[in-house]
């Protein structure tokens, strides 16, 4: 499997990019968030998923690991193909998708082009428990506000992307939030967590 491609972006469009690696140009389908992230970059490392079907072999690319893992979760659901999953990631970031699923917000998921009511319900049914277990979204009783919760999720996502263990990262973030409450900025939260972890 091709895990990533590192090279020069030869062409960048809203739905795909062409990256040259060792003299070979790879066509990679991407969500809008990845397009935005690579807009100002000539050289890039693109995380990929190589999707093989009977009649096609397609590369899908992402700027962040969270995008790729959410994409893989989504295409694992019956009725959601790679194009629909890319559409979802173009409409919402991974954390928004996960929050909508855990909150069982059918309308928010259904608002995405190509997702009907039944598909939205299937997404929630199949991924809700997994995302709850991940602990990325706390119950409202565990945090003082939605703002605080959002800050916690973003900080946790940043630490996980840096390779920290989830349980220790959660513990550190919770301790910092308990001491500082809503006054702490996201940047300061991450900085303190990096010092403590």
Buried (B, 14 or more C-beta within 10 A) or exposed (E): EBEEBEBEBEEBEEBBBBBBBEEEEBEBBBBBBBBEBBEEEEEBBBBBBEBEEEEEEBBBBBBBEBBBBBBEBBBEBEEBBBBBBBBBBBBBBBBBBBBBBBEEBBEBBBEBEBBEEEBBBBBBEBBBEEBBEBEBBBEEEEBEEEEBBBBBBBBBBBBBEEEBEEEEBBBBBBEBBEEBEEEBEEEEBBBBBBEEB
